Amino acid sequence: MDINVYLFIVIALMLLIIMYLLFVLRRVRTQLALIKDALEDIKGGNLNRRILAGENDMTKTICYDINKIAVNSQAQLIRQRQSEQAYKR
């Protein structure tokens, strides 16, 4: 085979790899934007907000941890309110 054929194959493979990496980068950026929006909601006091993550998402561990923090904060707030009501009685 000619060197041009090998060069074409290498360039085609490199372009495919670059396209795949750009796709992954865009997907992660989208996930990070969703995480940022959810964190803003939680920071604003909406402890019912959850972040959905797919099984193959690179950010799923972060999403699960944020959801766990929101659940724990919500439970703590409920306990605090119950304690205040019991004190008032």
C-alpha positions, 0 to 999 in steps of 0.5 A: 500500500501507498503511504498516502493510504496509511496517512489517510487512515491515521487522519480518519482515526484521529478525527473520529477520536477527536469527535468522540472526545468532543461529544464526551466533553459536551455531555459532561458540560451539560451534566455540570450545568445541571449540577450547578442549577440544582446546587443553586436551588438547594442553596436557595432552600429547596431541599427537595431538589434532586439530581438525576444521573444515568448509570454511565454518567461520569458525574454520577458519584457527585450527583449521588453525594449531592442528593445524599447531602440534600436528604440529610439536610432535609432530615436535620431540618425536620428534626430541628422543627420537631424539636422546636415544636416540642420545646414550645409545648 
